[in-house]
Amino acid sequence: MEPKKHPVTEVFEIHLQRYLDDLGDVAPTNVYEMVIASIEKPMLQLIMQHADHNQSLAAQYLGLNRNTLRKKLLEHHLIQNK
């Protein structure tokens, strides 16, 4: 019996497979970048909301260094540089 997959993994697999199926005979390109670009911003937004916009707490939730989180928030225009 296979171990149960995390629900996020299941959803990701379904949608990535659908994307690949939709491509048909066209070879996929830059899939890694596409996936990261698609999920990173909404993930950061939701975690920041969950942490009441406390960057230190959000970084802890994400398992990131606070400076790394800040850099990503700036990249996605979720905060402004002071």
Sine and cosine of phi, psi and omega as CSV:
sin_phi,cos_phi,sin_psi,cos_psi,sin_omega,cos_omega
0.00,0.00,0.79,-0.62,0.00,-1.00
-0.96,0.29,0.60,-0.80,0.07,-1.00
-0.91,0.42,0.54,-0.84,-0.01,-1.00
-0.92,0.39,0.72,-0.69,0.01,-1.00
-0.98,0.17,0.49,-0.87,0.11,-0.99
-0.89,0.45,0.63,-0.78,-0.02,-1.00
-0.83,0.55,-0.56,0.83,0.02,-1.00
-0.91,0.41,-0.64,0.77,0.04,-1.00
-0.89,0.46,-0.69,0.72,-0.01,-1.00
-0.88,0.48,-0.72,0.69,0.00,-1.00
-0.90,0.44,-0.70,0.71,0.00,-1.00
-0.86,0.51,-0.73,0.68,-0.02,-1.00
-0.87,0.49,-0.67,0.74,0.01,-1.00
-0.87,0.49,-0.74,0.67,-0.07,-1.00
-0.96,0.27,-0.58,0.81,0.07,-1.00
-0.92,0.39,-0.65,0.76,0.04,-1.00
-0.89,0.46,-0.65,0.76,0.03,-1.00
-0.88,0.47,-0.67,0.74,0.04,-1.00
-0.87,0.49,-0.74,0.67,-0.01,-1.00
-0.90,0.44,-0.65,0.76,0.04,-1.00
-0.89,0.46,-0.65,0.76,0.00,-1.00
-0.91,0.42,-0.45,0.89,0.03,-1.00
-0.93,0.37,-0.43,0.90,-0.02,-1.00
0.89,0.46,-0.84,-0.54,-0.04,-1.00
-1.00,0.07,-0.04,1.00,0.00,-1.00
-0.99,0.17,0.77,-0.64,-0.01,-1.00
-0.95,0.32,0.72,-0.70,0.05,-1.00
-0.94,0.35,0.50,-0.86,0.07,-1.00
-0.69,-0.73,0.54,-0.84,0.07,-1.00
0.79,0.61,0.63,0.78,-0.05,-1.00
-0.88,0.47,-0.67,0.74,-0.01,-1.00
-0.85,0.53,-0.78,0.63,0.00,-1.00
-0.87,0.48,-0.65,0.76,0.00,-1.00
-0.88,0.48,-0.71,0.70,-0.03,-1.00
-0.91,0.42,-0.75,0.66,-0.01,-1.00
-0.87,0.50,-0.72,0.70,0.00,-1.00
-0.89,0.46,-0.54,0.84,-0.04,-1.00
-0.97,0.24,-0.55,0.84,-0.12,-0.99
-0.96,-0.29,-0.36,0.93,-0.11,-0.99
-0.91,0.41,-0.75,0.67,-0.05,-1.00
-0.88,0.47,-0.78,0.63,0.02,-1.00
-0.89,0.46,-0.54,0.84,0.05,-1.00
-0.89,0.45,-0.73,0.69,0.01,-1.00
-0.88,0.47,-0.67,0.74,0.01,-1.00
-0.87,0.49,-0.73,0.68,-0.04,-1.00
-0.92,0.40,-0.67,0.75,0.00,-1.00
-0.92,0.39,-0.64,0.77,0.04,-1.00
-0.89,0.46,-0.66,0.75,0.06,-1.00
-0.89,0.46,-0.70,0.71,-0.02,-1.00
-0.89,0.46,-0.53,0.85,0.00,-1.00
-1.00,-0.04,0.23,0.97,-0.04,-1.00
0.79,0.61,0.62,0.79,0.05,-1.00
0.90,0.43,0.37,0.93,0.10,-1.00
-1.00,0.05,0.95,-0.31,-0.09,-1.00
-0.90,0.43,-0.60,0.80,0.01,-1.00
-0.90,0.44,-0.69,0.72,0.01,-1.00
-0.93,0.38,-0.68,0.74,0.03,-1.00
-0.88,0.48,-0.66,0.75,0.04,-1.00
-0.88,0.48,-0.65,0.76,0.03,-1.00
-0.90,0.44,-0.71,0.70,0.03,-1.00
-0.85,0.53,-0.63,0.78,-0.06,-1.00
-0.99,0.11,-0.25,0.97,-0.06,-1.00
0.96,0.27,0.51,0.86,0.00,-1.00
-0.91,-0.41,0.36,-0.93,0.19,-0.98
-0.94,0.34,0.58,-0.81,-0.03,-1.00
-0.85,0.52,-0.62,0.79,0.02,-1.00
-0.91,0.41,-0.59,0.80,0.06,-1.00
-0.91,0.42,-0.69,0.72,0.04,-1.00
-0.87,0.49,-0.72,0.69,-0.01,-1.00
-0.85,0.52,-0.68,0.73,0.02,-1.00
-0.86,0.50,-0.69,0.72,-0.01,-1.00
-0.93,0.38,-0.63,0.78,0.04,-1.00
-0.89,0.46,-0.64,0.76,0.05,-1.00
-0.91,0.41,-0.70,0.72,0.01,-1.00
-0.85,0.53,-0.60,0.80,-0.04,-1.00
-1.00,-0.07,0.15,0.99,0.02,-1.00
0.84,0.54,0.61,0.79,0.04,-1.00
-1.00,-0.06,-0.25,0.97,0.14,-0.99
-0.63,-0.78,0.28,-0.96,0.05,-1.00
-0.97,-0.25,0.56,-0.83,0.05,-1.00
-0.96,0.28,0.77,-0.64,-0.02,-1.00
-1.00,-0.01,0.00,0.00,0.00,0.00
